[in-house]
Amino acid sequence: MNEKSDQPANEPVVPSSHVTAAPNEMPGHNFDPQIRAQYANEPKVVHAARQPEAANLTVSEDNVRRHNESVKRYPHLNLSEGEFIVLDVKRHPIGLLMPVFATAIGILAVVALMILYPNDTSLTTGMMLPSYEAVFWPLMILMLLVGIGGSIAVWVYLQNQFYMTNESVIQEIQHSLFSRHEQTVSLGSIEDASFKQSGILQVMLNYGTVRLSTEGEETTYRFTYVANPRNHVAVLNNAIEAFKNGRAVDPYEN
């Protein structure tokens, strides 16, 4: 004979659970409120089984061909299978004006000093100047250093690069000769792509700043001195829309 239950017949039977009951302690279990959710056995929680091996997606022959071409043309980029370069954003040469101008002024100043420096310092009155031979090589070394500094500034400017693939946006930032980092963001994470031109010079010479903002963390990516920014942003927005809607990102001519 079954024993009678103490619970009234009209009330539903609620199964006991050591998780939902939230005991103060139990051997082998952690009941920290901050991480307790991972142990919960609550309604509306679905556990999906994960396949032991990921299914390989089929890559079209055109994408394979474009991927191989991009790998040969951009060997420094880490492109995944089927990923290829859609947009290679070039910087406007106006950004080279300042380092080239400063280097030229520095070299001309040293050359002018070498020309105007008296060959015979014994003829100078009231001034104790070193001989021309004593200052010639230091001035030559100074001119060489100015030229090397200008070349480094130009190289650093040209190493800042911006690419868009059919999957992501890659920005390579060169801060100095020995300071460099790379930023990669998926097209699906980009919320907005825009550009900005400030001043009559940027409008006349058609260059500006491209700005990308991402979802969630509200991270903003900026790339300055971009030539023809309006067309690049249009291509970016079309690619972002196609990627989010599950369509193939068409390759655009650079």
C-alpha positions in Angstrom: 0.0 0.0 0.0 1.3 3.5 -0.9 1.8 5.9 1.8 -0.4 9.0 1.9 1.2 12.2 0.8 1.1 15.1 3.3 0.6 17.6 0.4 -3.0 18.5 -0.5 -4.4 16.9 -3.6 -5.4 20.2 -5.2 -1.9 21.8 -5.2 0.6 20.9 -7.9 3.6 18.8 -7.0 6.8 21.0 -7.2 10.0 18.9 -7.5 12.7 19.8 -5.2 16.0 21.0 -6.6 19.2 21.7 -4.9 19.8 24.5 -7.4 16.4 26.3 -7.2 16.3 25.7 -3.5 19.6 27.6 -3.2 21.1 25.9 -0.2 23.8 27.7 1.7 26.4 25.1 1.0 26.8 21.7 -0.6 30.0 19.7 -1.0 31.5 20.0 -4.5 29.3 22.9 -5.6 29.8 26.7 -5.8 26.9 28.9 -5.0 28.5 32.3 -5.6 25.5 34.5 -6.9 27.7 36.0 -9.6 28.5 32.6 -11.3 25.5 30.6 -10.0 23.6 31.0 -13.3 26.0 28.7 -15.1 24.8 25.9 -12.7 21.1 26.7 -12.9 18.6 24.2 -14.2 15.9 26.8 -15.0 13.0 26.9 -17.6 13.5 28.6 -21.0 17.2 27.5 -21.1 18.1 25.5 -24.2 21.4 23.6 -24.4 22.4 23.0 -28.0 24.7 20.1 -28.9 27.9 21.1 -30.6 29.3 19.1 -33.5 32.7 17.6 -32.8 33.9 18.7 -36.2 32.9 22.0 -37.9 31.4 21.7 -41.4 33.5 23.1 -44.1 31.8 25.8 -46.2 32.1 25.5 -50.0 34.1 28.4 -51.5 33.3 29.3 -55.1 36.0 29.1 -57.7 35.8 32.9 -58.2 36.4 33.5 -54.5 39.3 31.1 -54.6 40.9 32.9 -57.5 40.4 36.3 -55.9 41.8 35.0 -52.6 44.9 33.7 -54.3 45.4 37.0 -56.1 45.0 38.9 -52.9 47.5 36.7 -51.1 50.1 37.3 -53.8 49.4 41.1 -53.9 49.2 41.5 -50.1 51.4 38.8 -48.5 51.6 40.7 -45.2 47.8 40.3 -44.5 46.4 37.3 -42.8 43.5 36.4 -45.1 41.2 33.4 -44.3 40.1 30.9 -46.8 37.9 32.5 -49.5 38.7 36.0 -48.1 39.9 38.6 -50.7 40.6 42.3 -50.8 37.7 44.4 -52.1 39.0 47.9 -51.3 42.5 49.3 -50.9 42.2 52.8 -49.5 45.0 55.1 -50.4 46.2 58.1 -48.5 46.3 61.5 -50.1 49.8 62.8 -50.9 48.9 66.1 -49.2 50.0 64.4 -45.9 53.6 64.1 -47.2 53.8 67.9 -47.7 54.8 68.7 -44.1 57.6 66.1 -43.6 59.0 66.7 -47.1 58.9 70.5 -46.6 60.5 70.4 -43.2 63.3 68.1 -44.5 64.0 70.3 -47.4 64.2 73.4 -45.2 66.6 71.6 -42.9 68.9 70.5 -45.6 68.9 73.9 -47.3 69.7 75.6 -44.0 72.8 73.3 -43.6 73.9 73.8 -47.2 73.5 77.6 -46.8 75.6 77.5 -43.6 78.3 75.5 -45.4 78.4 78.1 -48.3 78.4 81.2 -46.1 80.9 79.9 -43.5 84.2 81.7 -44.0 87.0 79.6 -45.5 89.6 81.5 -43.6 88.4 82.2 -40.0 91.6 84.1 -39.2 90.3 87.1 -41.1 87.2 87.4 -38.9 87.5 90.1 -36.3 86.0 89.8 -32.8 84.9 86.2 -33.3 86.7 83.0 -32.4 85.3 80.6 -35.0 86.6 77.1 -35.6 88.2 76.4 -39.0 86.1 75.4 -42.0 87.7 71.9 -42.0 86.6 71.5 -38.3 82.9 72.2 -39.0 82.6 70.6 -42.5 82.1 67.0 -41.4 79.8 67.8 -38.5 77.6 69.8 -40.9 77.6 66.9 -43.4 76.5 64.5 -40.6 73.8 66.9 -39.5 72.5 67.1 -43.1 72.5 63.3 -43.4 70.6 63.0 -40.1 68.0 65.5 -41.4 67.6 63.5 -44.6 67.2 60.2 -42.7 64.6 61.8 -40.3 62.6 63.0 -43.2 62.8 59.6 -45.0 61.5 57.9 -41.8 58.6 60.4 -41.5 57.6 59.7 -45.1 57.9 55.9 -44.6 55.8 56.0 -41.5 53.1 58.0 -43.3 53.0 55.5 -46.2 52.8 52.4 -43.9 49.4 53.5 -42.5 47.0 51.4 -44.6 43.3 50.6 -44.8 41.8 47.6 -46.4 38.3 46.1 -46.8 37.8 42.5 -47.6 34.6 40.6 -48.3 34.5 39.7 -44.5 36.2 42.5 -42.5 38.0 45.8 -42.4 41.7 45.8 -41.7 43.6 48.9 -40.5 47.4 48.9 -40.1 48.6 51.8 -38.0 52.3 52.8 -37.9 52.9 55.3 -35.1 56.7 55.4 -35.4 59.7 53.4 -36.7 59.3 50.7 -34.0 55.6 51.2 -33.0 52.9 49.4 -35.1 49.6 47.7 -34.5 46.8 46.2 -36.6 43.0 46.5 -36.1 40.5 44.1 -37.6 36.7 44.4 -37.4 34.1 42.2 -39.0 31.7 43.8 -41.5 28.8 42.5 -39.4 30.1 44.5 -36.4 30.2 47.8 -38.1 27.2 50.0 -37.3 28.0 53.1 -39.3 30.5 54.2 -41.9 30.9 57.9 -42.6 33.4 60.5 -43.7 34.3 64.1 -42.8 35.9 66.9 -44.7 36.8 70.0 -42.8 38.1 73.2 -44.4 38.4 74.5 -48.0 41.7 72.6 -48.6 40.2 69.2 -47.9 37.2 69.9 -50.1 39.3 71.3 -52.9 41.8 68.5 -52.9 39.1 65.9 -52.1 40.5 64.2 -49.0 39.2 63.7 -45.5 38.7 61.2 -42.6 36.8 57.9 -42.8 35.1 56.9 -39.6 33.8 53.5 -38.6 31.7 52.9 -35.5 31.0 49.4 -34.2 28.1 47.9 -32.2 28.3 47.0 -28.6 31.5 48.4 -27.3 31.1 51.7 -29.2 34.6 51.5 -30.6 35.4 54.1 -33.3 38.0 53.6 -36.0 39.4 56.6 -37.9 41.6 56.8 -40.9 42.9 60.2 -41.9 44.1 61.7 -45.2 41.9 59.4 -47.2 41.7 60.3 -50.9 38.2 60.4 -52.4 36.5 59.5 -49.1 32.9 59.8 -50.4 33.4 56.9 -52.9 35.2 54.7 -50.4 32.4 55.2 -47.8 29.8 54.3 -50.4 31.6 51.1 -51.2 31.9 50.4 -47.4 28.2 50.9 -46.7 27.2 48.7 -49.7 29.5 45.9 -48.5 28.3 46.2 -44.9 24.6 46.0 -46.0 25.3 43.0 -48.3 27.2 41.2 -45.6 24.6 41.7 -42.9 21.8 40.6 -45.3 23.7 37.4 -46.2 24.5 38.5 -49.8 27.9 38.1 -51.4 30.1 41.2 -51.2 30.9 42.1 -54.8 34.5 43.0 -55.7 34.9 46.6 -56.7 37.6 48.0 -58.8 40.2 50.0 -56.8 
